[in-house]
Amino acid sequence: MDRVARVTEVIAASPINFDEAIRAGFKRANKTLRGITGMRVIEQRVSVKDGEIDEYRVRLEVIFVLES
């Protein structure tokens, strides 16, 4: 049986670090998408406020298998 996957993009943020932003993005995607097989971090950025890092942001590609 052939498998077909789809990729969707998710943007997530955390005030703690990039790892927590990735986990937040995965946790939210996992609530909506079934059959997640992997993710790829496309971009990492930080928001700066008053000379300090305020927020860590990630842009993720979430890969999941389409159901038949």
N, CA, C and O atoms as a Tripos MOL2 file, in Angstrom:
@<TRIPOS>MOLECULE
protein
  272   271    68     0     0
PROTEIN
NO_CHARGES

@<TRIPOS>ATOM
      1 N           0.8500   -1.1890    0.0000 N.3       1 MET1
      2 CA          0.0000    0.0000    0.0000 C.3       1 MET1
      3 C           0.8880    1.2430    0.0000 C.2       1 MET1
      4 O           1.8300    1.3400    0.7870 O.2       1 MET1
      5 N           0.5870    2.1800   -0.8740 N.am      2 ASP2
      6 CA          1.3440    3.4200   -0.9550 C.3       2 ASP2
      7 C           0.9520    4.3500    0.1840 C.2       2 ASP2
      8 O          -0.1770    4.3360    0.6740 O.2       2 ASP2
      9 N           1.9270    5.1610    0.5850 N.am      3 ARG3
     10 CA          1.6520    6.1830    1.6030 C.3       3 ARG3
     11 C           1.8810    7.5410    0.9770 C.2       3 ARG3
     12 O           2.8020    7.7350    0.1830 O.2       3 ARG3
     13 N           1.0240    8.4770    1.3510 N.am      4 VAL4
     14 CA          1.1620    9.8450    0.8850 C.3       4 VAL4
     15 C           1.2010   10.7450    2.1180 C.2       4 VAL4
     16 O           0.3700   10.6280    3.0190 O.2       4 VAL4
     17 N           2.1780   11.6380    2.1360 N.am      5 ALA5
     18 CA          2.3250   12.5350    3.2770 C.3       5 ALA5
     19 C           2.0360   13.9660    2.8670 C.2       5 ALA5
     20 O           2.0460   14.3120    1.6850 O.2       5 ALA5
     21 N           1.7850   14.7710    3.8520 N.am      6 ARG6
     22 CA          1.5470   16.1920    3.6490 C.3       6 ARG6
     23 C           2.4350   16.9620    4.6130 C.2       6 ARG6
     24 O           2.7940   16.4540    5.6760 O.2       6 ARG6
     25 N           2.7850   18.1690    4.2490 N.am      7 VAL7
     26 CA          3.5880   19.0320    5.1090 C.3       7 VAL7
     27 C           2.7880   20.2910    5.3950 C.2       7 VAL7
     28 O           2.2220   20.8980    4.4860 O.2       7 VAL7
     29 N           2.7450   20.6790    6.6620 N.am      8 THR8
     30 CA          2.0920   21.9300    7.0330 C.3       8 THR8
     31 C           3.0620   22.7290    7.8870 C.2       8 THR8
     32 O           3.9480   22.1610    8.5260 O.2       8 THR8
     33 N           2.9000   24.0150    7.8990 N.am      9 GLU9
     34 CA          3.8190   24.8770    8.6320 C.3       9 GLU9
     35 C           3.1760   25.3590    9.9280 C.2       9 GLU9
     36 O           1.9930   25.6960    9.9690 O.2       9 GLU9
     37 N           3.9870   25.3820   10.9880 N.am     10 VAL10
     38 CA          3.5370   25.8290   12.3050 C.3      10 VAL10
     39 C           4.5660   26.8220   12.8350 C.2      10 VAL10
     40 O           5.7710   26.6080   12.6970 O.2      10 VAL10
     41 N           4.0960   27.8940   13.4350 N.am     11 ILE11
     42 CA          4.9790   28.8510   14.0940 C.3      11 ILE11
     43 C           4.6380   28.8310   15.5740 C.2      11 ILE11
     44 O           3.4710   28.9390   15.9520 O.2      11 ILE11
     45 N           5.6690   28.6910   16.4160 N.am     12 ALA12
     46 CA          5.4540   28.6040   17.8590 C.3      12 ALA12
     47 C           6.4780   29.4680   18.5850 C.2      12 ALA12
     48 O           7.5140   29.8260   18.0250 O.2      12 ALA12
     49 N           6.1750   29.7940   19.8340 N.am     13 ALA13
     50 CA          7.0590   30.6540   20.6150 C.3      13 ALA13
     51 C           7.0920   30.2240   22.0680 C.2      13 ALA13
     52 O           6.1640   29.5840   22.5640 O.2      13 ALA13
     53 N           8.1870   30.5880   22.7520 N.am     14 SER14
     54 CA          8.3380   30.3220   24.1740 C.3      14 SER14
     55 C           9.2300   31.3990   24.7790 C.2      14 SER14
     56 O          10.1690   31.8570   24.1280 O.2      14 SER14
     57 N           8.9520   31.8090   26.0100 N.am     15 PRO15
     58 CA          9.8430   32.7600   26.6690 C.3      15 PRO15
     59 C          11.0910   32.0800   27.2570 C.2      15 PRO15
     60 O          11.9970   32.7630   27.7340 O.2      15 PRO15
     61 N          11.1420   30.7390   27.2230 N.am     16 ILE16
     62 CA         12.2150   29.9900   27.8910 C.3      16 ILE16
     63 C          13.4090   29.7300   26.9760 C.2      16 ILE16
     64 O          14.5210   30.1710   27.2670 O.2      16 ILE16
     65 N          13.1830   29.0050   25.8540 N.am     17 ASN17
     66 CA         14.2660   28.6880   24.9160 C.3      17 ASN17
     67 C          13.6800   28.0790   23.6400 C.2      17 ASN17
     68 O          12.4730   27.8620   23.5350 O.2      17 ASN17
     69 N          14.5690   27.8050   22.6650 N.am     18 PHE18
     70 CA         14.1150   27.2380   21.3980 C.3      18 PHE18
     71 C          13.5150   25.8470   21.5820 C.2      18 PHE18
     72 O          12.5110   25.5200   20.9480 O.2      18 PHE18
     73 N          14.1160   25.0240   22.4430 N.am     19 ASP19
     74 CA         13.5790   23.6760   22.6700 C.3      19 ASP19
     75 C          12.1330   23.7240   23.1470 C.2      19 ASP19
     76 O          11.2980   22.9380   22.6990 O.2      19 ASP19
     77 N          11.8460   24.6350   24.0420 N.am     20 GLU20
     78 CA         10.4680   24.7480   24.5480 C.3      20 GLU20
     79 C           9.5190   25.2650   23.4600 C.2      20 GLU20
     80 O           8.3520   24.8740   23.4200 O.2      20 GLU20
     81 N          10.0040   26.1240   22.5960 N.am     21 ALA21
     82 CA          9.1710   26.6000   21.4830 C.3      21 ALA21
     83 C           8.8490   25.4420   20.5420 C.2      21 ALA21
     84 O           7.7190   25.3220   20.0690 O.2      21 ALA21
     85 N           9.8470   24.5840   20.2680 N.am     22 ILE22
     86 CA          9.6200   23.4100   19.4170 C.3      22 ILE22
     87 C           8.6050   22.4760   20.0660 C.2      22 ILE22
     88 O           7.6900   21.9890   19.4010 O.2      22 ILE22
     89 N           8.7640   22.2290   21.3520 N.am     23 ARG23
     90 CA          7.8190   21.3480   22.0670 C.3      23 ARG23
     91 C           6.4070   21.9290   22.0440 C.2      23 ARG23
     92 O           5.4370   21.1900   21.8750 O.2      23 ARG23
     93 N           6.2830   23.2410   22.2120 N.am     24 ALA24
     94 CA          4.9600   23.8810   22.1790 C.3      24 ALA24
     95 C           4.3240   23.7250   20.7960 C.2      24 ALA24
     96 O           3.1270   23.4560   20.6880 O.2      24 ALA24
     97 N           5.1190   23.8940   19.7460 N.am     25 GLY25
     98 CA          4.6030   23.7250   18.3960 C.3      25 GLY25
     99 C           4.1580   22.3030   18.1330 C.2      25 GLY25
    100 O           3.1050   22.0770   17.5360 O.2      25 GLY25
    101 N           4.9580   21.3360   18.5760 N.am     26 PHE26
    102 CA          4.6030   19.9290   18.3940 C.3      26 PHE26
    103 C           3.3510   19.5740   19.1860 C.2      26 PHE26
    104 O           2.4540   18.9060   18.6720 O.2      26 PHE26
    105 N           3.2920   20.0190   20.4250 N.am     27 LYS27
    106 CA          2.1330   19.7030   21.2750 C.3      27 LYS27
    107 C           0.8370   20.2220   20.6400 C.2      27 LYS27
    108 O          -0.1820   19.5300   20.6320 O.2      27 LYS27
    109 N           0.8910   21.4420   20.1110 N.am     28 ARG28
    110 CA         -0.3130   22.0120   19.4880 C.3      28 ARG28
    111 C          -0.6580   21.3020   18.1800 C.2      28 ARG28
    112 O          -1.8270   21.0130   17.9250 O.2      28 ARG28
    113 N           0.3370   21.0200   17.3560 N.am     29 ALA29
    114 CA          0.0850   20.3210   16.0910 C.3      29 ALA29
    115 C          -0.4780   18.9350   16.3520 C.2      29 ALA29
    116 O          -1.3490   18.4680   15.6180 O.2      29 ALA29
    117 N           0.0120   18.2780   17.3900 N.am     30 ASN30
    118 CA         -0.4080   16.9170   17.7240 C.3      30 ASN30
    119 C          -1.8750   16.8600   18.1570 C.2      30 ASN30
    120 O          -2.4940   15.7990   18.0770 O.2      30 ASN30
    121 N          -2.4410   17.9810   18.6140 N.am     31 LYS31
    122 CA         -3.8570   18.0320   18.9850 C.3      31 LYS31
    123 C          -4.7510   17.9860   17.7500 C.2      31 LYS31
    124 O          -5.8730   17.4820   17.8120 O.2      31 LYS31
    125 N          -4.2630   18.5060   16.6370 N.am     32 THR32
    126 CA         -5.0690   18.6500   15.4280 C.3      32 THR32
    127 C          -4.7360   17.6250   14.3540 C.2      32 THR32
    128 O          -5.6310   17.1130   13.6820 O.2      32 THR32
    129 N          -3.4590   17.3260   14.1920 N.am     33 LEU33
    130 CA         -3.0060   16.4590   13.0970 C.3      33 LEU33
    131 C          -2.7730   15.0380   13.5950 C.2      33 LEU33
    132 O          -2.1720   14.8300   14.6490 O.2      33 LEU33
    133 N          -3.2540   14.0610   12.8260 N.am     34 ARG34
    134 CA         -3.0120   12.6530   13.1530 C.3      34 ARG34
    135 C          -1.9300   12.1210   12.2250 C.2      34 ARG34
    136 O          -1.8060   12.5800   11.0890 O.2      34 ARG34
    137 N          -1.1600   11.1760   12.6890 N.am     35 GLY35
    138 CA         -0.1700   10.5200   11.8510 C.3      35 GLY35
    139 C           1.1010   11.3140   11.6270 C.2      35 GLY35
    140 O           1.7480   11.1630   10.5910 O.2      35 GLY35
    141 N           1.4790   12.1770   12.6010 N.am     36 ILE36
    142 CA          2.7190   12.9360   12.4640 C.3      36 ILE36
    143 C           3.8950   11.9720   12.4470 C.2      36 ILE36
    144 O           4.0220   11.1150   13.3210 O.2      36 ILE36
    145 N           4.7560   12.1230   11.4390 N.am     37 THR37
    146 CA          5.9290   11.2460   11.3240 C.3      37 THR37
    147 C           7.2380   11.9900   11.5290 C.2      37 THR37
    148 O           8.2850   11.3640   11.6930 O.2      37 THR37
    149 N           7.1940   13.3140   11.5200 N.am     38 GLY38
    150 CA          8.4220   14.0750   11.7300 C.3      38 GLY38
    151 C           8.1830   15.5680   11.6360 C.2      38 GLY38
    152 O           7.1080   16.0330   11.2570 O.2      38 GLY38
    153 N           9.2310   16.3050   11.9980 N.am     39 MET39
    154 CA          9.1840   17.7630   11.9100 C.3      39 MET39
    155 C          10.5590   18.2560   11.4950 C.2      39 MET39
    156 O          11.5700   17.5860   11.7100 O.2      39 MET39
    157 N          10.5770   19.4360   10.8970 N.am     40 ARG40
    158 CA         11.8390   20.0540   10.5270 C.3      40 ARG40
    159 C          11.8000   21.5080   10.9730 C.2      40 ARG40
    160 O          10.8400   22.2230   10.6870 O.2      40 ARG40
    161 N          12.8290   21.9410   11.6660 N.am     41 VAL41
    162 CA         12.9270   23.3380   12.0800 C.3      41 VAL41
    163 C          13.4330   24.1370   10.8780 C.2      41 VAL41
    164 O          14.5550   23.9340   10.4150 O.2      41 VAL41
    165 N          12.6060   25.0330   10.3870 N.am     42 ILE42
    166 CA         12.9270   25.8410    9.2170 C.3      42 ILE42
    167 C          13.6700   27.1080    9.6210 C.2      42 ILE42
    168 O          14.5920   27.5460    8.9340 O.2      42 ILE42
    169 N          13.2570   27.6870   10.7390 N.am     43 GLU43
    170 CA         13.8020   28.9820   11.1250 C.3      43 GLU43
    171 C          13.7390   29.1510   12.6370 C.2      43 GLU43
    172 O          12.8070   28.6840   13.2910 O.2      43 GLU43
    173 N          14.7430   29.8240   13.1770 N.am     44 GLN44
    174 CA         14.7490   30.2030   14.5870 C.3      44 GLN44
    175 C          14.9820   31.7080   14.6540 C.2      44 GLN44
    176 O          15.8550   32.2440   13.9710 O.2      44 GLN44
    177 N          14.1950   32.3770   15.4810 N.am     45 ARG45
    178 CA         14.3310   33.8210   15.6760 C.3      45 ARG45
    179 C          14.1350   34.1490   17.1390 C.2      45 ARG45
    180 O          13.6120   33.3410   17.9060 O.2      45 ARG45
    181 N          14.5560   35.3330   17.5140 N.am     46 VAL46
    182 CA         14.2670   35.8160   18.8630 C.3      46 VAL46
    183 C          13.6300   37.1930   18.7660 C.2      46 VAL46
    184 O          13.8920   37.9610   17.8400 O.2      46 VAL46
    185 N          12.7990   37.4760   19.7320 N.am     47 SER47
    186 CA         12.2150   38.8000   19.8840 C.3      47 SER47
    187 C          12.9980   39.4980   21.0040 C.2      47 SER47
    188 O          13.2580   38.9020   22.0490 O.2      47 SER47
    189 N          13.3620   40.7370   20.7820 N.am     48 VAL48
    190 CA         14.1410   41.4820   21.7700 C.3      48 VAL48
    191 C          13.3090   42.6470   22.2850 C.2      48 VAL48
    192 O          12.6690   43.3690   21.5210 O.2      48 VAL48
    193 N          13.3370   42.8100   23.6150 N.am     49 LYS49
    194 CA         12.6000   43.8950   24.2520 C.3      49 LYS49
    195 C          13.4810   44.4880   25.3460 C.2      49 LYS49
    196 O          14.0030   43.7600   26.1900 O.2      49 LYS49
    197 N          13.6410   45.7700   25.3330 N.am     50 ASP50
    198 CA         14.4580   46.4730   26.3370 C.3      50 ASP50
    199 C          15.8620   45.8830   26.4480 C.2      50 ASP50
    200 O          16.3970   45.7540   27.5500 O.2      50 ASP50
    201 N          16.4560   45.5250   25.3180 N.am     51 GLY51
    202 CA         17.8270   45.0270   25.3060 C.3      51 GLY51
    203 C          17.9960   43.5920   25.7830 C.2      51 GLY51
    204 O          19.1250   43.1440   25.9880 O.2      51 GLY51
    205 N          16.9060   42.8650   25.9620 N.am     52 GLU52
    206 CA         16.9350   41.4710   26.4250 C.3      52 GLU52
    207 C          16.1240   40.5950   25.4820 C.2      52 GLU52
    208 O          15.1810   41.0600   24.8410 O.2      52 GLU52
    209 N          16.5030   39.3190   25.4030 N.am     53 ILE53
    210 CA         15.6930   38.3760   24.6270 C.3      53 ILE53
    211 C          14.3690   38.1840   25.3470 C.2      53 ILE53
    212 O          14.3220   37.7980   26.5150 O.2      53 ILE53
    213 N          13.3070   38.4610   24.6280 N.am     54 ASP54
    214 CA         11.9640   38.4070   25.1980 C.3      54 ASP54
    215 C          11.2610   37.0870   24.8820 C.2      54 ASP54
    216 O          10.5090   36.5610   25.7030 O.2      54 ASP54
    217 N          11.5190   36.5530   23.6670 N.am     55 GLU55
    218 CA         10.8000   35.3530   23.2410 C.3      55 GLU55
    219 C          11.6030   34.6220   22.1680 C.2      55 GLU55
    220 O          12.2250   35.2420   21.3050 O.2      55 GLU55
    221 N          11.5770   33.2960   22.2410 N.am     56 TYR56
    222 CA         12.2180   32.4290   21.2490 C.3      56 TYR56
    223 C          11.1250   31.9320   20.3100 C.2      56 TYR56
    224 O          10.0890   31.4380   20.7550 O.2      56 TYR56
    225 N          11.3650   32.0660   18.9990 N.am     57 ARG57
    226 CA         10.3460   31.6880   18.0130 C.3      57 ARG57
    227 C          10.9210   30.6920   17.0210 C.2      57 ARG57
    228 O          12.0820   30.7880   16.6230 O.2      57 ARG57
    229 N          10.0890   29.7330   16.6290 N.am     58 VAL58
    230 CA         10.4960   28.7370   15.6320 C.3      58 VAL58
    231 C           9.4190   28.6010   14.5690 C.2      58 VAL58
    232 O           8.2260   28.7450   14.8360 O.2      58 VAL58
    233 N           9.8750   28.3180   13.3580 N.am     59 ARG59
    234 CA          8.9620   27.9890   12.2540 C.3      59 ARG59
    235 C           9.2510   26.5370   11.9020 C.2      59 ARG59
    236 O          10.3840   26.1870   11.5730 O.2      59 ARG59
    237 N           8.2180   25.6870   11.9710 N.am     60 LEU60
    238 CA          8.3630   24.2480   11.8050 C.3      60 LEU60
    239 C           7.5860   23.7420   10.6000 C.2      60 LEU60
    240 O           6.5130   24.2550   10.2810 O.2      60 LEU60
    241 N           8.1290   22.7410    9.9400 N.am     61 GLU61
    242 CA          7.3760   21.9530    8.9730 C.3      61 GLU61
    243 C           6.9720   20.6760    9.6930 C.2      61 GLU61
    244 O           7.8260   19.9520   10.2040 O.2      61 GLU61
    245 N           5.6920   20.4000    9.7340 N.am     62 VAL62
    246 CA          5.1820   19.1940   10.3630 C.3      62 VAL62
    247 C           4.7620   18.2460    9.2550 C.2      62 VAL62
    248 O           3.9550   18.6020    8.3950 O.2      62 VAL62
    249 N           5.3190   17.0180    9.2770 N.am     63 ILE63
    250 CA          5.0470   16.0310    8.2400 C.3      63 ILE63
    251 C           4.0970   14.9810    8.8280 C.2      63 ILE63
    252 O           4.3320   14.4510    9.9140 O.2      63 ILE63
    253 N           3.0150   14.6920    8.0840 N.am     64 PHE64
    254 CA          2.0800   13.6730    8.5510 C.3      64 PHE64
    255 C           1.5330   12.8870    7.3760 C.2      64 PHE64
    256 O           1.4300   13.4000    6.2610 O.2      64 PHE64
    257 N           1.1820   11.6330    7.6370 N.am     65 VAL65
    258 CA          0.6770   10.7340    6.6020 C.3      65 VAL65
    259 C          -0.8170   10.9490    6.4490 C.2      65 VAL65
    260 O          -1.5520   10.9930    7.4360 O.2      65 VAL65
    261 N          -1.2680   11.0840    5.1950 N.am     66 LEU66
    262 CA         -2.7010   11.2420    4.9370 C.3      66 LEU66
    263 C          -3.4160    9.9050    5.1120 C.2      66 LEU66
    264 O          -2.9150    8.8560    4.7070 O.2      66 LEU66
    265 N          -4.5830    9.9650    5.7150 N.am     67 GLU67
    266 CA         -5.3830    8.7550    5.9190 C.3      67 GLU67
    267 C          -6.0660    8.3690    4.6330 C.2      67 GLU67
    268 O          -6.3900    9.2210    3.8050 O.2      67 GLU67
    269 N          -6.2890    7.0470    4.4660 N.am     68 SER68
    270 CA         -6.9720    6.6030    3.2330 C.3      68 SER68
    271 C          -8.4710    6.6960    3.3590 C.2      68 SER68
    272 O          -9.1910    6.3620    2.4190 O.2      68 SER68
@<TRIPOS>BOND
     1     1     2 1
     2     2     3 1
     3     3     4 2
     4     3     5 am
     5     5     6 1
     6     6     7 1
     7     7     8 2
     8     7     9 am
     9     9    10 1
    10    10    11 1
    11    11    12 2
    12    11    13 am
    13    13    14 1
    14    14    15 1
    15    15    16 2
    16    15    17 am
    17    17    18 1
    18    18    19 1
    19    19    20 2
    20    19    21 am
    21    21    22 1
    22    22    23 1
    23    23    24 2
    24    23    25 am
    25    25    26 1
    26    26    27 1
    27    27    28 2
    28    27    29 am
    29    29    30 1
    30    30    31 1
    31    31    32 2
    32    31    33 am
    33    33    34 1
    34    34    35 1
    35    35    36 2
    36    35    37 am
    37    37    38 1
    38    38    39 1
    39    39    40 2
    40    39    41 am
    41    41    42 1
    42    42    43 1
    43    43    44 2
    44    43    45 am
    45    45    46 1
    46    46    47 1
    47    47    48 2
    48    47    49 am
    49    49    50 1
    50    50    51 1
    51    51    52 2
    52    51    53 am
    53    53    54 1
    54    54    55 1
    55    55    56 2
    56    55    57 am
    57    57    58 1
    58    58    59 1
    59    59    60 2
    60    59    61 am
    61    61    62 1
    62    62    63 1
    63    63    64 2
    64    63    65 am
    65    65    66 1
    66    66    67 1
    67    67    68 2
    68    67    69 am
    69    69    70 1
    70    70    71 1
    71    71    72 2
    72    71    73 am
    73    73    74 1
    74    74    75 1
    75    75    76 2
    76    75    77 am
    77    77    78 1
    78    78    79 1
    79    79    80 2
    80    79    81 am
    81    81    82 1
    82    82    83 1
    83    83    84 2
    84    83    85 am
    85    85    86 1
    86    86    87 1
    87    87    88 2
    88    87    89 am
    89    89    90 1
    90    90    91 1
    91    91    92 2
    92    91    93 am
    93    93    94 1
    94    94    95 1
    95    95    96 2
    96    95    97 am
    97    97    98 1
    98    98    99 1
    99    99   100 2
   100    99   101 am
   101   101   102 1
   102   102   103 1
   103   103   104 2
   104   103   105 am
   105   105   106 1
   106   106   107 1
   107   107   108 2
   108   107   109 am
   109   109   110 1
   110   110   111 1
   111   111   112 2
   112   111   113 am
   113   113   114 1
   114   114   115 1
   115   115   116 2
   116   115   117 am
   117   117   118 1
   118   118   119 1
   119   119   120 2
   120   119   121 am
   121   121   122 1
   122   122   123 1
   123   123   124 2
   124   123   125 am
   125   125   126 1
   126   126   127 1
   127   127   128 2
   128   127   129 am
   129   129   130 1
   130   130   131 1
   131   131   132 2
   132   131   133 am
   133   133   134 1
   134   134   135 1
   135   135   136 2
   136   135   137 am
   137   137   138 1
   138   138   139 1
   139   139   140 2
   140   139   141 am
   141   141   142 1
   142   142   143 1
   143   143   144 2
   144   143   145 am
   145   145   146 1
   146   146   147 1
   147   147   148 2
   148   147   149 am
   149   149   150 1
   150   150   151 1
   151   151   152 2
   152   151   153 am
   153   153   154 1
   154   154   155 1
   155   155   156 2
   156   155   157 am
   157   157   158 1
   158   158   159 1
   159   159   160 2
   160   159   161 am
   161   161   162 1
   162   162   163 1
   163   163   164 2
   164   163   165 am
   165   165   166 1
   166   166   167 1
   167   167   168 2
   168   167   169 am
   169   169   170 1
   170   170   171 1
   171   171   172 2
   172   171   173 am
   173   173   174 1
   174   174   175 1
   175   175   176 2
   176   175   177 am
   177   177   178 1
   178   178   179 1
   179   179   180 2
   180   179   181 am
   181   181   182 1
   182   182   183 1
   183   183   184 2
   184   183   185 am
   185   185   186 1
   186   186   187 1
   187   187   188 2
   188   187   189 am
   189   189   190 1
   190   190   191 1
   191   191   192 2
   192   191   193 am
   193   193   194 1
   194   194   195 1
   195   195   196 2
   196   195   197 am
   197   197   198 1
   198   198   199 1
   199   199   200 2
   200   199   201 am
   201   201   202 1
   202   202   203 1
   203   203   204 2
   204   203   205 am
   205   205   206 1
   206   206   207 1
   207   207   208 2
   208   207   209 am
   209   209   210 1
   210   210   211 1
   211   211   212 2
   212   211   213 am
   213   213   214 1
   214   214   215 1
   215   215   216 2
   216   215   217 am
   217   217   218 1
   218   218   219 1
   219   219   220 2
   220   219   221 am
   221   221   222 1
   222   222   223 1
   223   223   224 2
   224   223   225 am
   225   225   226 1
   226   226   227 1
   227   227   228 2
   228   227   229 am
   229   229   230 1
   230   230   231 1
   231   231   232 2
   232   231   233 am
   233   233   234 1
   234   234   235 1
   235   235   236 2
   236   235   237 am
   237   237   238 1
   238   238   239 1
   239   239   240 2
   240   239   241 am
   241   241   242 1
   242   242   243 1
   243   243   244 2
   244   243   245 am
   245   245   246 1
   246   246   247 1
   247   247   248 2
   248   247   249 am
   249   249   250 1
   250   250   251 1
   251   251   252 2
   252   251   253 am
   253   253   254 1
   254   254   255 1
   255   255   256 2
   256   255   257 am
   257   257   258 1
   258   258   259 1
   259   259   260 2
   260   259   261 am
   261   261   262 1
   262   262   263 1
   263   263   264 2
   264   263   265 am
   265   265   266 1
   266   266   267 1
   267   267   268 2
   268   267   269 am
   269   269   270 1
   270   270   271 1
   271   271   272 2
@<TRIPOS>SUBSTRUCTURE
     1 MET1         2 RESIDUE 1 A MET
     2 ASP2         6 RESIDUE 1 A ASP
     3 ARG3        10 RESIDUE 1 A ARG
     4 VAL4        14 RESIDUE 1 A VAL
     5 ALA5        18 RESIDUE 1 A ALA
     6 ARG6        22 RESIDUE 1 A ARG
     7 VAL7        26 RESIDUE 1 A VAL
     8 THR8        30 RESIDUE 1 A THR
     9 GLU9        34 RESIDUE 1 A GLU
    10 VAL10       38 RESIDUE 1 A VAL
    11 ILE11       42 RESIDUE 1 A ILE
    12 ALA12       46 RESIDUE 1 A ALA
    13 ALA13       50 RESIDUE 1 A ALA
    14 SER14       54 RESIDUE 1 A SER
    15 PRO15       58 RESIDUE 1 A PRO
    16 ILE16       62 RESIDUE 1 A ILE
    17 ASN17       66 RESIDUE 1 A ASN
    18 PHE18       70 RESIDUE 1 A PHE
    19 ASP19       74 RESIDUE 1 A ASP
    20 GLU20       78 RESIDUE 1 A GLU
    21 ALA21       82 RESIDUE 1 A ALA
    22 ILE22       86 RESIDUE 1 A ILE
    23 ARG23       90 RESIDUE 1 A ARG
    24 ALA24       94 RESIDUE 1 A ALA
    25 GLY25       98 RESIDUE 1 A GLY
    26 PHE26      102 RESIDUE 1 A PHE
    27 LYS27      106 RESIDUE 1 A LYS
    28 ARG28      110 RESIDUE 1 A ARG
    29 ALA29      114 RESIDUE 1 A ALA
    30 ASN30      118 RESIDUE 1 A ASN
    31 LYS31      122 RESIDUE 1 A LYS
    32 THR32      126 RESIDUE 1 A THR
    33 LEU33      130 RESIDUE 1 A LEU
    34 ARG34      134 RESIDUE 1 A ARG
    35 GLY35      138 RESIDUE 1 A GLY
    36 ILE36      142 RESIDUE 1 A ILE
    37 THR37      146 RESIDUE 1 A THR
    38 GLY38      150 RESIDUE 1 A GLY
    39 MET39      154 RESIDUE 1 A MET
    40 ARG40      158 RESIDUE 1 A ARG
    41 VAL41      162 RESIDUE 1 A VAL
    42 ILE42      166 RESIDUE 1 A ILE
    43 GLU43      170 RESIDUE 1 A GLU
    44 GLN44      174 RESIDUE 1 A GLN
    45 ARG45      178 RESIDUE 1 A ARG
    46 VAL46      182 RESIDUE 1 A VAL
    47 SER47      186 RESIDUE 1 A SER
    48 VAL48      190 RESIDUE 1 A VAL
    49 LYS49      194 RESIDUE 1 A LYS
    50 ASP50      198 RESIDUE 1 A ASP
    51 GLY51      202 RESIDUE 1 A GLY
    52 GLU52      206 RESIDUE 1 A GLU
    53 ILE53      210 RESIDUE 1 A ILE
    54 ASP54      214 RESIDUE 1 A ASP
    55 GLU55      218 RESIDUE 1 A GLU
    56 TYR56      222 RESIDUE 1 A TYR
    57 ARG57      226 RESIDUE 1 A ARG
    58 VAL58      230 RESIDUE 1 A VAL
    59 ARG59      234 RESIDUE 1 A ARG
    60 LEU60      238 RESIDUE 1 A LEU
    61 GLU61      242 RESIDUE 1 A GLU
    62 VAL62      246 RESIDUE 1 A VAL
    63 ILE63      250 RESIDUE 1 A ILE
    64 PHE64      254 RESIDUE 1 A PHE
    65 VAL65      258 RESIDUE 1 A VAL
    66 LEU66      262 RESIDUE 1 A LEU
    67 GLU67      266 RESIDUE 1 A GLU
    68 SER68      270 RESIDUE 1 A SER
